Amino acid sequence: MSEQMAMEVIQSADHTVLRLTGSLSLATALAVREALGEQLAARGRVVVELSGVTLDWPPALELFPTALSTSGGWPGVRLALYQALPPLATAFQGSRAAEMVPLEADHSAAVAALDIRPARVSRYRDLPCTPGSAAAAREFLRQACTDWDAQDLVDLAVLVGNEFVSNVVEHADTSCRLTASLDQRGMLVSVRDFHPSVAPRPRPINVGARRGRGLQLVAQLAADWGVSDHPDGKTVWATVAPPAP
């Protein structure tokens, strides 16, 4: 519990209610995220009552989707919010957090929302720099497509994830974080490494080489792809969309 945010846990038959009272701010956001993560790990189904909460730091709203993703993401864990005061509700509905975590009017609606896939779902897995990481990436993406009823994306998502993780192991020589996110545009597959090397680019195909075609395929098959640089590494990402009817 924080001095500025009271947190009451109420256990129900098939879910947990986390009742918050106080100011959601830079000082309290971490404590709330940790408490929420504990309840998601313990029960998997959590609704958060916000009737006693004021918002002093809008970025704190990201704690809700962050806690959900860190705990494994929907449908393994499920989260909904309810009964926010109008200023908080307006801020939340205008944020990206609303794509991943529903905000409902009352407790009953929040509980019902736990069983509906959010507009955007996301999960990640940290992978070591070992030859087996590419296989782990493929399995991670297959399972995500199954859980999110996105079987029409599985082949493309697996191809992208396999190529990106293989490149990290071979060229960056670091661990990496593989993230998958799904919304109405398709699935975003990204891999973040920790080596500030030159960003990968598709190379001309050498017909005699056993490798080197992966990024060519990604560039041809993905709806979009690119590289985001960081001081200590980079994120390579691609969006894969369902085949045209």
C-alpha positions as CSV (number, residue, x, y, z in Angstrom):
1,M,0.0,0.0,0.0
2,S,1.2,3.5,-0.8
3,E,0.6,6.5,1.5
4,Q,-1.3,8.2,-1.3
5,M,-3.2,5.1,-2.7
6,A,-5.2,2.7,-0.6
7,M,-5.7,-0.7,-2.2
8,E,-8.3,-3.2,-1.0
9,V,-8.5,-6.7,-2.3
10,I,-11.9,-8.4,-2.4
11,Q,-12.1,-12.1,-3.5
12,S,-15.1,-13.2,-5.4
13,A,-16.0,-16.7,-6.7
14,D,-14.2,-16.5,-10.0
15,H,-12.4,-13.1,-9.9
16,T,-10.7,-10.6,-7.7
17,V,-11.8,-7.0,-7.2
18,L,-9.0,-4.5,-6.5
19,R,-10.5,-1.3,-5.1
20,L,-8.3,1.7,-5.4
21,T,-8.8,4.9,-3.4
22,G,-6.5,7.9,-3.8
23,S,-4.3,9.7,-6.4
24,L,-2.9,7.9,-9.4
25,S,0.4,9.7,-9.9
26,L,4.1,9.1,-10.6
27,A,4.6,8.3,-6.9
28,T,1.8,5.7,-6.7
29,A,1.8,4.1,-10.2
30,L,4.5,1.6,-9.5
31,A,2.9,0.4,-6.2
32,V,-0.4,-0.1,-8.0
33,R,1.2,-2.0,-10.9
34,E,3.0,-4.3,-8.5
35,A,-0.2,-5.0,-6.6
36,L,-2.2,-5.6,-9.8
37,G,0.5,-7.9,-11.1
38,E,0.3,-10.0,-7.8
39,Q,-3.5,-10.3,-8.2
40,L,-3.3,-11.3,-11.9
41,A,-0.7,-13.9,-11.0
42,A,-2.8,-15.3,-8.2
43,R,-6.2,-15.4,-9.8
44,G,-5.9,-14.5,-13.5
45,R,-9.2,-12.6,-13.5
46,V,-9.2,-9.1,-12.0
47,V,-11.5,-6.1,-12.1
48,V,-10.4,-2.8,-10.7
49,E,-12.8,-0.3,-9.1
50,L,-11.8,3.3,-9.8
51,S,-14.6,5.2,-8.2
52,G,-12.3,6.7,-5.6
53,V,-9.4,7.5,-7.9
54,T,-8.2,10.8,-9.2
55,L,-5.6,11.1,-12.0
56,D,-2.6,13.4,-11.3
57,W,-0.2,11.9,-13.9
58,P,-1.8,10.7,-17.2
59,P,1.1,8.4,-18.2
60,A,0.2,6.4,-15.1
61,L,-2.7,4.9,-17.1
62,E,-0.2,2.7,-18.9
63,L,0.3,0.7,-15.8
64,F,-2.9,-1.3,-16.6
65,P,-1.9,-2.7,-20.0
66,T,1.7,-3.0,-18.8
67,A,0.6,-5.2,-15.8
68,L,-1.6,-7.2,-18.2
69,S,1.2,-7.8,-20.7
70,T,3.9,-8.5,-18.1
71,S,1.6,-11.2,-16.5
72,G,1.3,-13.0,-19.8
73,G,-1.5,-11.1,-21.6
74,W,-5.1,-12.1,-22.5
75,P,-6.5,-14.8,-22.3
76,G,-4.1,-16.2,-19.8
77,V,-4.8,-13.3,-17.6
78,R,-7.8,-10.9,-17.9
79,L,-8.3,-7.4,-16.6
80,A,-11.1,-4.8,-16.7
81,L,-11.7,-1.5,-15.0
82,Y,-15.0,0.1,-13.9
83,Q,-16.7,3.0,-12.3
84,A,-14.2,5.7,-13.1
85,L,-15.1,9.3,-12.3
86,P,-15.7,11.4,-15.5
87,P,-12.3,13.2,-15.7
88,L,-10.5,9.9,-15.3
89,A,-12.8,8.1,-17.7
90,T,-12.3,10.7,-20.4
91,A,-8.5,10.6,-20.0
92,F,-8.5,6.8,-20.1
93,Q,-10.7,6.4,-23.2
94,G,-8.5,8.9,-25.0
95,S,-5.4,6.9,-24.2
96,R,-3.9,3.8,-25.9
97,A,-4.4,1.9,-22.7
98,A,-8.2,1.7,-23.6
99,E,-7.3,-0.6,-26.6
100,M,-6.0,-3.3,-24.3
101,V,-8.0,-2.9,-21.1
102,P,-11.8,-2.2,-21.1
103,L,-13.3,0.5,-18.9
104,E,-16.9,-0.3,-18.0
105,A,-19.7,1.5,-16.1
106,D,-20.2,-1.0,-13.3
107,H,-18.9,-4.2,-11.7
108,S,-21.2,-6.6,-13.6
109,A,-20.2,-5.1,-17.0
110,A,-16.5,-5.3,-16.1
111,V,-16.8,-9.0,-15.1
112,A,-18.5,-9.7,-18.4
113,A,-15.8,-7.9,-20.3
114,L,-13.2,-10.3,-19.0
115,D,-14.4,-12.9,-21.4
116,I,-14.2,-10.6,-24.5
117,R,-10.9,-10.2,-26.4
118,P,-9.8,-6.6,-26.2
119,A,-9.3,-4.5,-29.3
120,R,-5.6,-4.9,-28.9
121,V,-3.8,-7.9,-27.2
122,S,-0.1,-8.2,-26.6
123,R,2.4,-10.5,-24.9
124,Y,6.2,-10.9,-24.9
125,R,8.9,-13.4,-24.2
126,D,12.5,-12.8,-23.3
127,L,14.9,-15.1,-25.1
128,P,18.6,-15.9,-24.5
129,C,21.3,-15.8,-27.2
130,T,21.2,-19.5,-27.9
131,P,20.5,-21.6,-31.1
132,G,17.2,-22.8,-29.6
133,S,15.7,-19.3,-29.3
134,A,14.4,-19.4,-32.9
135,A,12.4,-22.5,-32.2
136,A,11.1,-21.0,-28.9
137,A,10.1,-17.9,-30.9
138,R,8.2,-20.0,-33.4
139,E,6.3,-21.8,-30.7
140,F,5.5,-18.6,-28.8
141,L,4.0,-17.1,-32.0
142,R,2.0,-20.2,-32.8
143,Q,0.5,-20.2,-29.4
144,A,-0.3,-16.5,-29.6
145,C,-2.1,-17.0,-32.9
146,T,-4.1,-19.9,-31.3
147,D,-5.0,-18.0,-28.2
148,W,-6.1,-14.9,-30.2
149,D,-8.0,-16.9,-32.9
150,A,-5.6,-15.6,-35.5
151,Q,-4.7,-18.8,-37.3
152,D,-4.7,-17.0,-40.7
153,L,-1.6,-15.1,-39.5
154,V,0.4,-18.0,-38.0
155,D,2.6,-18.8,-41.1
156,L,3.6,-15.2,-41.7
157,A,4.1,-14.4,-38.0
158,V,6.3,-17.5,-37.5
159,L,8.4,-16.6,-40.5
160,V,9.0,-13.1,-39.3
161,G,9.7,-14.1,-35.7
162,N,12.1,-16.9,-36.8
163,E,14.1,-14.5,-39.0
164,F,14.3,-11.7,-36.6
165,V,15.4,-13.9,-33.6
166,S,17.8,-15.9,-35.8
167,N,19.4,-12.6,-36.9
168,V,19.8,-11.5,-33.3
169,V,21.5,-14.7,-32.3
170,E,23.8,-14.7,-35.3
171,H,24.7,-11.1,-35.6
172,A,23.8,-9.1,-32.5
173,D,25.0,-11.9,-30.1
174,T,22.7,-10.7,-27.3
175,S,19.5,-11.8,-25.6
176,C,16.3,-10.3,-27.0
177,R,12.7,-9.6,-26.3
178,L,10.1,-10.9,-28.7
179,T,6.7,-9.1,-28.6
180,A,3.5,-10.0,-30.5
181,S,0.5,-7.6,-30.6
182,L,-2.7,-8.1,-32.5
183,D,-5.3,-5.5,-33.5
184,Q,-7.6,-4.8,-36.4
185,R,-4.7,-4.0,-38.7
186,G,-3.0,-7.4,-38.2
187,M,-0.2,-8.7,-36.0
188,L,2.9,-6.7,-35.1
189,V,5.9,-8.9,-34.4
190,S,8.9,-7.1,-33.0
191,V,12.3,-8.2,-31.6
192,R,14.4,-5.9,-29.4
193,D,18.1,-6.7,-29.1
194,F,20.8,-5.0,-27.0
195,H,23.6,-4.4,-29.4
196,P,23.9,-1.0,-31.2
197,S,24.9,-2.6,-34.5
198,V,24.0,-1.5,-38.0
199,A,20.3,-2.1,-38.7
200,P,19.6,-5.2,-40.9
201,R,18.7,-4.7,-44.5
202,P,17.6,-7.2,-47.1
203,R,20.6,-8.3,-49.1
204,P,20.6,-9.3,-52.8
205,I,19.9,-13.0,-53.0
206,N,22.9,-15.3,-53.5
207,V,21.4,-18.4,-55.2
208,G,24.3,-20.5,-54.0
209,A,24.0,-19.5,-50.3
210,R,22.1,-21.6,-47.8
211,R,20.9,-18.5,-45.9
212,G,20.3,-14.8,-46.5
213,R,16.8,-14.9,-47.9
214,G,14.9,-14.2,-44.7
215,L,14.7,-10.4,-44.8
216,Q,13.9,-10.5,-48.5
217,L,10.8,-12.6,-47.6
218,V,9.9,-10.4,-44.7
219,A,10.1,-7.3,-47.0
220,Q,7.9,-9.0,-49.6
221,L,5.3,-10.6,-47.4
222,A,4.9,-8.1,-44.5
223,A,2.4,-5.3,-44.8
224,D,5.1,-3.0,-43.3
225,W,8.4,-3.4,-41.5
226,G,11.2,-1.3,-40.1
227,V,13.8,-0.7,-37.5
228,S,13.8,1.5,-34.4
229,D,17.2,2.4,-33.0
230,H,17.9,2.7,-29.2
231,P,21.1,3.8,-27.5
232,D,21.8,0.2,-26.5
233,G,20.4,-1.7,-29.4
234,K,17.5,-1.8,-31.8
235,T,14.0,-3.1,-32.4
236,V,13.2,-4.8,-35.7
237,W,9.4,-5.0,-36.4
238,A,7.0,-6.1,-39.0
239,T,3.2,-6.1,-39.4
240,V,1.6,-9.1,-41.0
241,A,-2.0,-9.0,-42.2
242,P,-4.5,-11.6,-43.2
243,P,-4.3,-12.7,-46.9
244,A,-6.6,-10.8,-49.2
245,P,-9.9,-12.6,-49.9
